[in-house]
Every structure is written in C-alpha cells, then in structure tokens.
Amino acid sequence: MTGSKDFIDMGNGLRMSLARNKTSANRLDIIYDAGLDLYNMRFYRKTFSKKTFECKTKDIATHDGIYCDMLEEMFTMVTGLYTRF
C-alpha cells in the first residue's frame, strides 16, 4: 500500500526506502528509545550523484518522543501515504 522497500534492521530501529510522496522524502528511520519507551522518526531525502559519486542527505521532518500507537498517524501526516484502508 505504501510502496516501501529495502527494509534494514538497525539493531534498535528500522530503516526503509519510501515511495514517492507529498514531501519528497525517500528514506525513513524509526529508532526505538528503550529508556523512555518511545520512538523517534526521521524522514529525509538521500540523493546520489553519478557524476561526482557524492551522497547528499536533506532532513525533511524529524519527530521525537512518539508513542507506538502514534507511528501510523505520524507516517500518514508526513508522507500522505496510508498504511491501511
């Protein structure tokens, strides 16, 4: 439904590539903070230049201190993509 792919386990979180969306973010990191029992979400755009072989990263949105039941709502708010019908 969202077109997400390239899921990567980061130990305490998850990284994924996003489909085209309203904010142009193409990557998402979801990090679990075990001490506070909360999640941090970072939406960003990562680009690669084939000419100079340079990677650039631009932060689109960062949200800290998110409860688990708010993850879906925050994802939809930032990307405009729905995780369910």
C-alpha positions in Angstrom: 0.0 0.0 0.0 2.8 2.5 0.8 5.4 1.2 -1.7 8.1 1.0 1.0 11.0 -1.3 0.3 14.6 -2.0 1.3 13.9 -2.7 5.0 17.1 -2.7 7.1 17.4 -3.8 10.7 19.5 -1.2 12.6 19.5 -3.0 15.9 17.3 -0.6 17.8 15.4 0.6 14.8 14.3 0.2 11.2 15.3 2.0 8.0 13.3 1.8 4.8 13.0 3.4 1.4 9.8 5.2 0.7 7.7 5.5 -2.4 7.1 8.9 -4.0 5.1 11.1 -1.5 4.0 14.6 -0.9 7.1 15.7 1.0 9.7 14.1 -1.4 11.3 12.2 1.5 12.7 8.9 0.1 14.0 7.4 3.4 12.6 6.8 6.9 14.5 5.9 10.1 12.4 4.7 13.1 14.6 4.4 16.2 13.3 2.9 19.5 14.5 4.6 22.7 14.3 1.8 25.3 15.0 4.1 28.2 11.9 6.2 27.5 9.9 3.5 25.7 9.3 6.0 22.8 10.2 6.1 19.1 12.0 8.8 17.0 11.1 9.2 13.3 13.4 10.9 10.8 12.1 11.5 7.3 14.9 12.5 4.8 15.9 12.7 1.2 19.1 10.9 0.2 20.5 11.6 -3.3 23.5 10.2 -5.1 25.3 12.0 -7.9 26.6 9.6 -10.5 28.9 12.4 -11.8 30.7 13.2 -8.6 29.9 10.0 -6.6 28.7 12.1 -3.8 25.8 11.3 -1.4 23.7 14.2 0.0 21.2 14.0 2.8 18.5 16.6 3.4 16.2 16.3 6.5 12.5 16.7 5.7 10.9 16.1 9.1 12.1 14.8 12.5 9.7 13.8 15.3 11.0 12.6 18.7 9.1 11.1 21.6 6.4 9.3 19.7 4.3 6.6 21.3 3.8 3.3 19.4 0.1 4.0 18.7 1.0 7.3 17.0 3.5 5.9 14.5 0.9 5.2 11.8 -0.7 8.6 12.2 2.6 10.4 12.0 3.7 8.4 8.9 0.4 9.4 7.1 0.7 13.0 8.2 4.2 13.5 6.9 4.0 11.3 3.7 0.3 11.4 2.8 0.5 7.6 2.3 -2.0 5.4 4.1 -0.9 2.1 5.8 -4.4 0.7 5.7 -7.8 1.3 4.1 
